Amino acid sequence: MAVLYDHFTPFVLMQLEEFGFCGRGEAAGCVAEGALPLNTHGGQLGEAYLHGMNGIAEAVRQIRGTAVNQVPHAARALVTAGTGVPTSGLLLGADG
C-alpha cells in the first residue's frame, strides 16, 4: 500500500509513475483499476494537512493491522512527502 503526499491530486498520479508503479501516462488507469491501495486515511483533505506525520502514522497502523480502513495482509508501505521538489520517502515493512 502507499500513502502518497496529495497536496494536489495530479501529484499523486505523478508519484505513481515516478516510483514505477505504472508507466508514464498510465497512472490514471492504474488508480481506476485499484491495484494499489492509496491514501487509506483519506489523504490531506480527509485527515489533515501535516507534512508527512499523518502518512507515517497511517502506514504504521496498516502494518500493525489496526487501521480504520485496513488493507488485508498489509506488509509493506511507501510513504512520501511530495513531488516536484526534493522531498523525502519512507518504506515500512513488517518483520518476518
Biopython code that builds the backbone (N, CA, C, O; Angstrom):
import numpy as np
from Bio.PDB.StructureBuilder import StructureBuilder

atoms = [
    (1, "MET", "N", (0.834, -1.154, 0.000)),
    (1, "MET", "CA", (0.000, 0.000, 0.000)),
    (1, "MET", "C", (0.886, 1.227, 0.000)),
    (1, "MET", "O", (2.083, 1.142, 0.276)),
    (2, "ALA", "N", (0.297, 2.363, -0.309)),
    (2, "ALA", "CA", (1.093, 3.583, -0.360)),
    (2, "ALA", "C", (0.303, 4.755, 0.206)),
    (2, "ALA", "O", (-0.910, 4.863, 0.027)),
    (3, "VAL", "N", (1.025, 5.619, 0.887)),
    (3, "VAL", "CA", (0.480, 6.879, 1.362)),
    (3, "VAL", "C", (1.278, 7.955, 0.644)),
    (3, "VAL", "O", (2.383, 8.309, 1.056)),
    (4, "LEU", "N", (0.704, 8.467, -0.434)),
    (4, "LEU", "CA", (1.399, 9.431, -1.282)),
    (4, "LEU", "C", (0.910, 10.832, -0.961)),
    (4, "LEU", "O", (-0.293, 11.090, -0.925)),
    (5, "TYR", "N", (1.845, 11.726, -0.732)),
    (5, "TYR", "CA", (1.511, 13.093, -0.369)),
    (5, "TYR", "C", (0.657, 13.707, -1.470)),
    (5, "TYR", "O", (1.052, 13.743, -2.636)),
    (6, "ASP", "N", (-0.523, 14.189, -1.081)),
    (6, "ASP", "CA", (-1.504, 14.638, -2.072)),
    (6, "ASP", "C", (-1.868, 16.105, -1.912)),
    (6, "ASP", "O", (-3.040, 16.454, -1.774)),
    (7, "HIS", "N", (-0.856, 16.959, -1.931)),
    (7, "HIS", "CA", (-1.116, 18.391, -1.837)),
    (7, "HIS", "C", (-1.920, 18.883, -3.027)),
    (7, "HIS", "O", (-2.680, 19.843, -2.900)),
    (8, "PHE", "N", (-1.771, 18.250, -4.170)),
    (8, "PHE", "CA", (-2.598, 18.462, -5.350)),
    (8, "PHE", "C", (-2.774, 17.093, -6.003)),
    (8, "PHE", "O", (-1.801, 16.356, -6.161)),
    (9, "THR", "N", (-3.978, 16.753, -6.375)),
    (9, "THR", "CA", (-4.285, 15.422, -6.899)),
    (9, "THR", "C", (-3.357, 14.986, -8.031)),
    (9, "THR", "O", (-2.917, 13.837, -8.019)),
    (10, "PRO", "N", (-3.036, 15.833, -9.003)),
    (10, "PRO", "CA", (-2.158, 15.368, -10.085)),
    (10, "PRO", "C", (-0.810, 14.856, -9.595)),
    (10, "PRO", "O", (-0.198, 14.011, -10.248)),
    (11, "PHE", "N", (-0.339, 15.356, -8.454)),
    (11, "PHE", "CA", (0.957, 14.912, -7.966)),
    (11, "PHE", "C", (0.925, 13.464, -7.469)),
    (11, "PHE", "O", (1.955, 12.791, -7.463)),
    (12, "VAL", "N", (-0.232, 12.987, -7.061)),
    (12, "VAL", "CA", (-0.354, 11.562, -6.711)),
    (12, "VAL", "C", (-0.105, 10.726, -7.958)),
    (12, "VAL", "O", (0.623, 9.734, -7.915)),
    (13, "LEU", "N", (-0.707, 11.129, -9.061)),
    (13, "LEU", "CA", (-0.514, 10.405, -10.321)),
    (13, "LEU", "C", (0.952, 10.445, -10.740)),
    (13, "LEU", "O", (1.501, 9.438, -11.187)),
    (14, "MET", "N", (1.578, 11.598, -10.596)),
    (14, "MET", "CA", (2.992, 11.722, -10.972)),
    (14, "MET", "C", (3.861, 10.800, -10.116)),
    (14, "MET", "O", (4.794, 10.177, -10.624)),
    (15, "GLN", "N", (3.558, 10.712, -8.823)),
    (15, "GLN", "CA", (4.354, 9.862, -7.940)),
    (15, "GLN", "C", (4.194, 8.388, -8.300)),
    (15, "GLN", "O", (5.165, 7.634, -8.241)),
    (16, "LEU", "N", (3.000, 7.970, -8.668)),
    (16, "LEU", "CA", (2.801, 6.577, -9.083)),
    (16, "LEU", "C", (3.718, 6.231, -10.246)),
    (16, "LEU", "O", (4.293, 5.144, -10.299)),
    (17, "GLU", "N", (3.843, 7.160, -11.165)),
    (17, "GLU", "CA", (4.708, 6.937, -12.319)),
    (17, "GLU", "C", (6.181, 7.037, -11.935)),
    (17, "GLU", "O", (6.990, 6.223, -12.379)),
    (18, "GLU", "N", (6.536, 8.020, -11.119)),
    (18, "GLU", "CA", (7.932, 8.220, -10.736)),
    (18, "GLU", "C", (8.480, 7.057, -9.909)),
    (18, "GLU", "O", (9.653, 6.706, -10.036)),
    (19, "PHE", "N", (7.639, 6.458, -9.063)),
    (19, "PHE", "CA", (8.090, 5.340, -8.238)),
    (19, "PHE", "C", (7.957, 3.997, -8.948)),
    (19, "PHE", "O", (8.264, 2.957, -8.366)),
    (20, "GLY", "N", (7.505, 4.008, -10.194)),
    (20, "GLY", "CA", (7.483, 2.800, -11.004)),
    (20, "GLY", "C", (6.296, 1.875, -10.794)),
    (20, "GLY", "O", (6.338, 0.717, -11.211)),
    (21, "PHE", "N", (5.241, 2.360, -10.156)),
    (21, "PHE", "CA", (4.043, 1.528, -10.004)),
    (21, "PHE", "C", (3.306, 1.357, -11.321)),
    (21, "PHE", "O", (2.536, 0.412, -11.492)),
    (22, "CYS", "N", (3.544, 2.274, -12.250)),
    (22, "CYS", "CA", (2.976, 2.185, -13.589)),
    (22, "CYS", "C", (3.862, 3.005, -14.527)),
    (22, "CYS", "O", (4.728, 3.757, -14.080)),
    (23, "GLY", "N", (3.637, 2.855, -15.804)),
    (23, "GLY", "CA", (4.430, 3.583, -16.788)),
    (23, "GLY", "C", (3.969, 5.011, -16.961)),
    (23, "GLY", "O", (2.903, 5.393, -16.478)),
    (24, "ARG", "N", (4.773, 5.798, -17.647)),
    (24, "ARG", "CA", (4.421, 7.199, -17.921)),
    (24, "ARG", "C", (3.078, 7.259, -18.650)),
    (24, "ARG", "O", (2.855, 6.565, -19.642)),
    (25, "GLY", "N", (2.202, 8.100, -18.135)),
    (25, "GLY", "CA", (0.887, 8.283, -18.742)),
    (25, "GLY", "C", (-0.129, 7.223, -18.362)),
    (25, "GLY", "O", (-1.262, 7.262, -18.842)),
    (26, "GLU", "N", (0.245, 6.281, -17.517)),
    (26, "GLU", "CA", (-0.655, 5.175, -17.156)),
    (26, "GLU", "C", (-1.253, 5.301, -15.752)),
    (26, "GLU", "O", (-2.025, 4.434, -15.341)),
    (27, "ALA", "N", (-0.922, 6.342, -15.019)),
    (27, "ALA", "CA", (-1.330, 6.440, -13.612)),
    (27, "ALA", "C", (-2.842, 6.483, -13.435)),
    (27, "ALA", "O", (-3.371, 5.833, -12.533)),
    (28, "ALA", "N", (-3.543, 7.229, -14.269)),
    (28, "ALA", "CA", (-4.998, 7.328, -14.115)),
    (28, "ALA", "C", (-5.640, 5.951, -14.248)),
    (28, "ALA", "O", (-6.538, 5.616, -13.476)),
    (29, "GLY", "N", (-5.200, 5.160, -15.202)),
    (29, "GLY", "CA", (-5.729, 3.803, -15.366)),
    (29, "GLY", "C", (-5.358, 2.905, -14.206)),
    (29, "GLY", "O", (-6.153, 2.060, -13.792)),
    (30, "CYS", "N", (-4.168, 3.077, -13.682)),
    (30, "CYS", "CA", (-3.709, 2.306, -12.532)),
    (30, "CYS", "C", (-4.605, 2.579, -11.322)),
    (30, "CYS", "O", (-5.002, 1.650, -10.619)),
    (31, "VAL", "N", (-4.918, 3.836, -11.085)),
    (31, "VAL", "CA", (-5.797, 4.201, -9.971)),
    (31, "VAL", "C", (-7.196, 3.660, -10.205)),
    (31, "VAL", "O", (-7.820, 3.142, -9.278)),
    (32, "ALA", "N", (-7.693, 3.769, -11.411)),
    (32, "ALA", "CA", (-9.042, 3.277, -11.727)),
    (32, "ALA", "C", (-9.159, 1.777, -11.489)),
    (32, "ALA", "O", (-10.214, 1.299, -11.072)),
    (33, "GLU", "N", (-8.089, 1.031, -11.749)),
    (33, "GLU", "CA", (-8.102, -0.419, -11.534)),
    (33, "GLU", "C", (-8.053, -0.782, -10.054)),
    (33, "GLU", "O", (-8.463, -1.878, -9.671)),
    (34, "GLY", "N", (-7.555, 0.128, -9.222)),
    (34, "GLY", "CA", (-7.471, -0.124, -7.787)),
    (34, "GLY", "C", (-6.450, -1.173, -7.395)),
    (34, "GLY", "O", (-6.605, -1.838, -6.371)),
    (35, "ALA", "N", (-5.411, -1.328, -8.198)),
    (35, "ALA", "CA", (-4.409, -2.365, -7.939)),
    (35, "ALA", "C", (-3.564, -2.066, -6.700)),
    (35, "ALA", "O", (-3.071, -2.991, -6.056)),
    (36, "LEU", "N", (-3.392, -0.804, -6.363)),
    (36, "LEU", "CA", (-2.568, -0.409, -5.229)),
    (36, "LEU", "C", (-3.412, 0.425, -4.268)),
    (36, "LEU", "O", (-3.863, 1.508, -4.642)),
    (37, "PRO", "N", (-3.636, -0.044, -3.049)),
    (37, "PRO", "CA", (-4.377, 0.776, -2.079)),
    (37, "PRO", "C", (-3.614, 2.072, -1.797)),
    (37, "PRO", "O", (-2.434, 2.041, -1.449)),
    (38, "LEU", "N", (-4.295, 3.208, -1.948)),
    (38, "LEU", "CA", (-3.671, 4.520, -1.785)),
    (38, "LEU", "C", (-4.389, 5.354, -0.730)),
    (38, "LEU", "O", (-5.618, 5.348, -0.653)),
    (39, "ASN", "N", (-3.632, 6.057, 0.065)),
    (39, "ASN", "CA", (-4.146, 7.060, 0.997)),
    (39, "ASN", "C", (-5.407, 6.594, 1.719)),
    (39, "ASN", "O", (-6.452, 7.242, 1.667)),
    (40, "THR", "N", (-5.280, 5.474, 2.381)),
    (40, "THR", "CA", (-6.420, 4.846, 3.058)),
    (40, "THR", "C", (-6.929, 5.668, 4.234)),
    (40, "THR", "O", (-8.015, 5.403, 4.750)),
    (41, "HIS", "N", (-6.166, 6.653, 4.660)),
    (41, "HIS", "CA", (-6.583, 7.543, 5.744)),
    (41, "HIS", "C", (-7.376, 8.741, 5.232)),
    (41, "HIS", "O", (-7.827, 9.561, 6.032)),
    (42, "GLY", "N", (-7.551, 8.860, 3.947)),
    (42, "GLY", "CA", (-8.297, 9.960, 3.362)),
    (42, "GLY", "C", (-7.435, 11.058, 2.783)),
    (42, "GLY", "O", (-7.948, 12.018, 2.208)),
    (43, "GLY", "N", (-6.132, 10.924, 2.931)),
    (43, "GLY", "CA", (-5.235, 11.925, 2.374)),
    (43, "GLY", "C", (-5.266, 13.229, 3.148)),
    (43, "GLY", "O", (-5.854, 13.318, 4.225)),
    (44, "GLN", "N", (-4.627, 14.228, 2.585)),
    (44, "GLN", "CA", (-4.534, 15.523, 3.268)),
    (44, "GLN", "C", (-5.901, 16.176, 3.455)),
    (44, "GLN", "O", (-6.147, 16.795, 4.491)),
    (45, "LEU", "N", (-6.790, 16.051, 2.479)),
    (45, "LEU", "CA", (-8.118, 16.652, 2.615)),
    (45, "LEU", "C", (-8.986, 15.889, 3.604)),
    (45, "LEU", "O", (-9.788, 16.493, 4.316)),
    (46, "GLY", "N", (-8.837, 14.572, 3.656)),
    (46, "GLY", "CA", (-9.684, 13.750, 4.505)),
    (46, "GLY", "C", (-9.246, 13.699, 5.957)),
    (46, "GLY", "O", (-10.061, 13.428, 6.839)),
    (47, "GLU", "N", (-7.959, 13.959, 6.223)),
    (47, "GLU", "CA", (-7.495, 13.825, 7.601)),
    (47, "GLU", "C", (-6.940, 15.147, 8.130)),
    (47, "GLU", "O", (-7.479, 15.679, 9.100)),
    (48, "ALA", "N", (-5.931, 15.669, 7.555)),
    (48, "ALA", "CA", (-5.343, 16.942, 7.997)),
    (48, "ALA", "C", (-4.179, 17.266, 7.080)),
    (48, "ALA", "O", (-3.832, 16.481, 6.197)),
    (49, "TYR", "N", (-3.596, 18.395, 7.287)),
    (49, "TYR", "CA", (-2.518, 18.839, 6.408)),
    (49, "TYR", "C", (-1.228, 18.985, 7.206)),
    (49, "TYR", "O", (-0.669, 20.077, 7.307)),
    (50, "LEU", "N", (-0.765, 17.885, 7.766)),
    (50, "LEU", "CA", (0.518, 17.868, 8.472)),
    (50, "LEU", "C", (1.528, 17.186, 7.568)),
    (50, "LEU", "O", (1.333, 16.034, 7.181)),
    (51, "HIS", "N", (2.571, 17.858, 7.236)),
    (51, "HIS", "CA", (3.540, 17.346, 6.273)),
    (51, "HIS", "C", (4.193, 16.047, 6.736)),
    (51, "HIS", "O", (5.151, 16.064, 7.509)),
    (52, "GLY", "N", (3.671, 14.939, 6.263)),
    (52, "GLY", "CA", (4.304, 13.651, 6.472)),
    (52, "GLY", "C", (3.846, 12.851, 7.672)),
    (52, "GLY", "O", (3.765, 11.625, 7.584)),
    (53, "MET", "N", (3.543, 13.487, 8.786)),
    (53, "MET", "CA", (3.265, 12.735, 10.013)),
    (53, "MET", "C", (1.999, 11.888, 9.922)),
    (53, "MET", "O", (1.983, 10.754, 10.401)),
    (54, "ASN", "N", (0.953, 12.414, 9.322)),
    (54, "ASN", "CA", (-0.279, 11.611, 9.195)),
    (54, "ASN", "C", (-0.047, 10.398, 8.317)),
    (54, "ASN", "O", (-0.575, 9.320, 8.592)),
    (55, "GLY", "N", (0.730, 10.563, 7.274)),
    (55, "GLY", "CA", (1.027, 9.434, 6.400)),
    (55, "GLY", "C", (1.835, 8.364, 7.096)),
    (55, "GLY", "O", (1.582, 7.173, 6.917)),
    (56, "ILE", "N", (2.813, 8.781, 7.893)),
    (56, "ILE", "CA", (3.612, 7.813, 8.634)),
    (56, "ILE", "C", (2.737, 7.060, 9.630)),
    (56, "ILE", "O", (2.821, 5.837, 9.742)),
    (57, "ALA", "N", (1.898, 7.797, 10.349)),
    (57, "ALA", "CA", (1.010, 7.158, 11.327)),
    (57, "ALA", "C", (0.076, 6.162, 10.645)),
    (57, "ALA", "O", (-0.149, 5.070, 11.167)),
    (58, "GLU", "N", (-0.467, 6.524, 9.490)),
    (58, "GLU", "CA", (-1.363, 5.609, 8.777)),
    (58, "GLU", "C", (-0.622, 4.362, 8.317)),
    (58, "GLU", "O", (-1.143, 3.253, 8.436)),
    (59, "ALA", "N", (0.581, 4.529, 7.795)),
    (59, "ALA", "CA", (1.350, 3.370, 7.340)),
    (59, "ALA", "C", (1.646, 2.424, 8.505)),
    (59, "ALA", "O", (1.551, 1.206, 8.357)),
    (60, "VAL", "N", (1.999, 2.977, 9.649)),
    (60, "VAL", "CA", (2.254, 2.143, 10.831)),
    (60, "VAL", "C", (0.994, 1.389, 11.228)),
    (60, "VAL", "O", (1.052, 0.195, 11.524)),
    (61, "ARG", "N", (-0.149, 2.078, 11.237)),
    (61, "ARG", "CA", (-1.418, 1.400, 11.567)),
    (61, "ARG", "C", (-1.708, 0.282, 10.569)),
    (61, "ARG", "O", (-2.166, -0.791, 10.963)),
    (62, "GLN", "N", (-1.452, 0.516, 9.295)),
    (62, "GLN", "CA", (-1.699, -0.513, 8.283)),
    (62, "GLN", "C", (-0.822, -1.732, 8.540)),
    (62, "GLN", "O", (-1.308, -2.862, 8.515)),
    (63, "ILE", "N", (0.463, -1.511, 8.787)),
    (63, "ILE", "CA", (1.383, -2.625, 9.015)),
    (63, "ILE", "C", (1.013, -3.379, 10.290)),
    (63, "ILE", "O", (1.109, -4.605, 10.334)),
    (64, "ARG", "N", (0.594, -2.660, 11.320)),
    (64, "ARG", "CA", (0.186, -3.299, 12.582)),
    (64, "ARG", "C", (-1.166, -4.005, 12.475)),
    (64, "ARG", "O", (-1.485, -4.866, 13.294)),
    (65, "GLY", "N", (-1.962, -3.636, 11.459)),
    (65, "GLY", "CA", (-3.294, -4.224, 11.309)),
    (65, "GLY", "C", (-4.357, -3.523, 12.129)),
    (65, "GLY", "O", (-5.386, -4.119, 12.447)),
    (66, "THR", "N", (-4.126, -2.257, 12.477)),
    (66, "THR", "CA", (-5.065, -1.521, 13.315)),
    (66, "THR", "C", (-5.706, -0.328, 12.622)),
    (66, "THR", "O", (-6.351, 0.484, 13.284)),
    (67, "ALA", "N", (-5.551, -0.201, 11.321)),
    (67, "ALA", "CA", (-6.093, 0.957, 10.595)),
    (67, "ALA", "C", (-7.606, 0.873, 10.482)),
    (67, "ALA", "O", (-8.179, -0.216, 10.448)),
    (68, "VAL", "N", (-8.239, 2.020, 10.423)),
    (68, "VAL", "CA", (-9.699, 2.072, 10.256)),
    (68, "VAL", "C", (-10.090, 1.462, 8.914)),
    (68, "VAL", "O", (-11.039, 0.681, 8.845)),
    (69, "ASN", "N", (-9.385, 1.803, 7.867)),
    (69, "ASN", "CA", (-9.628, 1.256, 6.523)),
    (69, "ASN", "C", (-8.509, 0.274, 6.202)),
    (69, "ASN", "O", (-7.695, 0.509, 5.308)),
    (70, "GLN", "N", (-8.481, -0.808, 6.930)),
    (70, "GLN", "CA", (-7.375, -1.759, 6.864)),
    (70, "GLN", "C", (-7.268, -2.451, 5.508)),
    (70, "GLN", "O", (-8.257, -2.945, 4.967)),
    (71, "VAL", "N", (-6.051, -2.477, 4.971)),
    (71, "VAL", "CA", (-5.734, -3.237, 3.771)),
    (71, "VAL", "C", (-5.384, -4.648, 4.237)),
    (71, "VAL", "O", (-4.463, -4.819, 5.036)),
    (72, "PRO", "N", (-6.103, -5.664, 3.751)),
    (72, "PRO", "CA", (-5.808, -7.032, 4.191)),
    (72, "PRO", "C", (-4.350, -7.414, 3.933)),
    (72, "PRO", "O", (-3.826, -7.195, 2.841)),
    (73, "HIS", "N", (-3.716, -7.977, 4.931)),
    (73, "HIS", "CA", (-2.353, -8.510, 4.823)),
    (73, "HIS", "C", (-1.325, -7.452, 4.428)),
    (73, "HIS", "O", (-0.344, -7.772, 3.757)),
    (74, "ALA", "N", (-1.531, -6.200, 4.831)),
    (74, "ALA", "CA", (-0.557, -5.144, 4.520)),
    (74, "ALA", "C", (0.769, -5.470, 5.207)),
    (74, "ALA", "O", (0.835, -5.553, 6.434)),
    (75, "ALA", "N", (1.800, -5.649, 4.428)),
    (75, "ALA", "CA", (3.112, -5.999, 4.971)),
    (75, "ALA", "C", (4.171, -4.945, 4.657)),
    (75, "ALA", "O", (5.207, -4.892, 5.319)),
    (76, "ARG", "N", (3.918, -4.108, 3.654)),
    (76, "ARG", "CA", (4.857, -3.061, 3.260)),
    (76, "ARG", "C", (4.079, -1.805, 2.904)),
    (76, "ARG", "O", (2.966, -1.873, 2.382)),
    (77, "ALA", "N", (4.679, -0.660, 3.192)),
    (77, "ALA", "CA", (4.041, 0.610, 2.866)),
    (77, "ALA", "C", (5.086, 1.618, 2.426)),
    (77, "ALA", "O", (6.182, 1.683, 2.983)),
    (78, "LEU", "N", (4.734, 2.396, 1.425)),
    (78, "LEU", "CA", (5.548, 3.517, 0.970)),
    (78, "LEU", "C", (4.856, 4.787, 1.432)),
    (78, "LEU", "O", (3.659, 4.961, 1.206)),
    (79, "VAL", "N", (5.602, 5.676, 2.076)),
    (79, "VAL", "CA", (5.079, 6.976, 2.491)),
    (79, "VAL", "C", (5.943, 8.034, 1.824)),
    (79, "VAL", "O", (7.170, 7.969, 1.897)),
    (80, "THR", "N", (5.313, 9.009, 1.175)),
    (80, "THR", "CA", (6.081, 10.077, 0.536)),
    (80, "THR", "C", (5.662, 11.422, 1.097)),
    (80, "THR", "O", (4.599, 11.558, 1.703)),
    (81, "ALA", "N", (6.512, 12.407, 0.887)),
    (81, "ALA", "CA", (6.236, 13.758, 1.363)),
    (81, "ALA", "C", (6.169, 14.745, 0.208)),
    (81, "ALA", "O", (6.421, 15.935, 0.400)),
    (82, "GLY", "N", (5.840, 14.281, -0.964)),
    (82, "GLY", "CA", (5.630, 15.200, -2.070)),
    (82, "GLY", "C", (6.406, 14.842, -3.310)),
    (82, "GLY", "O", (7.079, 13.814, -3.390)),
    (83, "THR", "N", (6.286, 15.726, -4.268)),
    (83, "THR", "CA", (6.986, 15.581, -5.538)),
    (83, "THR", "C", (7.182, 16.969, -6.127)),
    (83, "THR", "O", (6.593, 17.939, -5.651)),
    (84, "GLY", "N", (7.988, 17.063, -7.135)),
    (84, "GLY", "CA", (8.221, 18.345, -7.787)),
    (84, "GLY", "C", (9.416, 19.101, -7.208)),
    (84, "GLY", "O", (10.048, 19.899, -7.901)),
    (85, "VAL", "N", (9.718, 18.849, -5.952)),
    (85, "VAL", "CA", (10.893, 19.426, -5.297)),
    (85, "VAL", "C", (11.544, 18.312, -4.490)),
    (85, "VAL", "O", (10.879, 17.319, -4.196)),
    (86, "PRO", "N", (12.798, 18.432, -4.124)),
    (86, "PRO", "CA", (13.407, 17.377, -3.310)),
    (86, "PRO", "C", (12.651, 17.211, -1.981)),
    (86, "PRO", "O", (12.523, 18.158, -1.205)),
    (87, "THR", "N", (12.171, 16.035, -1.747)),
    (87, "THR", "CA", (11.419, 15.734, -0.532)),
    (87, "THR", "C", (11.916, 14.403, 0.017)),
    (87, "THR", "O", (13.025, 13.969, -0.294)),
    (88, "SER", "N", (11.093, 13.763, 0.830)),
    (88, "SER", "CA", (11.523, 12.520, 1.452)),
    (88, "SER", "C", (10.563, 11.388, 1.153)),
    (88, "SER", "O", (9.441, 11.612, 0.701)),
    (89, "GLY", "N", (11.011, 10.174, 1.407)),
    (89, "GLY", "CA", (10.194, 8.986, 1.271)),
    (89, "GLY", "C", (10.594, 7.994, 2.349)),
    (89, "GLY", "O", (11.711, 8.040, 2.863)),
    (90, "LEU", "N", (9.686, 7.107, 2.687)),
    (90, "LEU", "CA", (9.907, 6.146, 3.752)),
    (90, "LEU", "C", (9.282, 4.814, 3.347)),
    (90, "LEU", "O", (8.149, 4.774, 2.868)),
    (91, "LEU", "N", (10.015, 3.739, 3.537)),
    (91, "LEU", "CA", (9.483, 2.402, 3.331)),
    (91, "LEU", "C", (9.357, 1.732, 4.692)),
    (91, "LEU", "O", (10.310, 1.718, 5.470)),
    (92, "LEU", "N", (8.197, 1.181, 4.978)),
    (92, "LEU", "CA", (7.955, 0.448, 6.211)),
    (92, "LEU", "C", (7.571, -0.973, 5.877)),
    (92, "LEU", "O", (6.915, -1.218, 4.865)),
    (93, "GLY", "N", (7.970, -1.913, 6.713)),
    (93, "GLY", "CA", (7.621, -3.302, 6.483)),
    (93, "GLY", "C", (7.475, -4.039, 7.794)),
    (93, "GLY", "O", (8.028, -3.643, 8.820)),
    (94, "ALA", "N", (6.720, -5.118, 7.739)),
    (94, "ALA", "CA", (6.519, -5.971, 8.915)),
    (94, "ALA", "C", (7.664, -6.975, 9.009)),
    (94, "ALA", "O", (8.203, -7.404, 7.989)),
    (95, "ASP", "N", (8.030, -7.343, 10.213)),
    (95, "ASP", "CA", (9.030, -8.379, 10.418)),
    (95, "ASP", "C", (8.445, -9.742, 10.059)),
    (95, "ASP", "O", (7.259, -10.008, 10.257)),
    (96, "GLY", "N", (9.295, -10.574, 9.537)),
    (96, "GLY", "CA", (9.032, -11.976, 9.330)),
    (96, "GLY", "C", (7.930, -12.352, 8.508)),
    (96, "GLY", "O", (7.682, -13.542, 8.315)),
]
sb = StructureBuilder()
sb.init_structure("model")
sb.init_model(0)
sb.init_chain("A")
sb.init_seg("    ")
for serial, (resi, resn, name, xyz) in enumerate(atoms, 1):
    if name == "N":
        sb.init_residue(resn, " ", resi, " ")
    sb.init_atom(name, np.array(xyz, "f"), 0.0, 1.0, " ", f" {name:<3s}", serial, name[0])
structure = sb.get_structure()
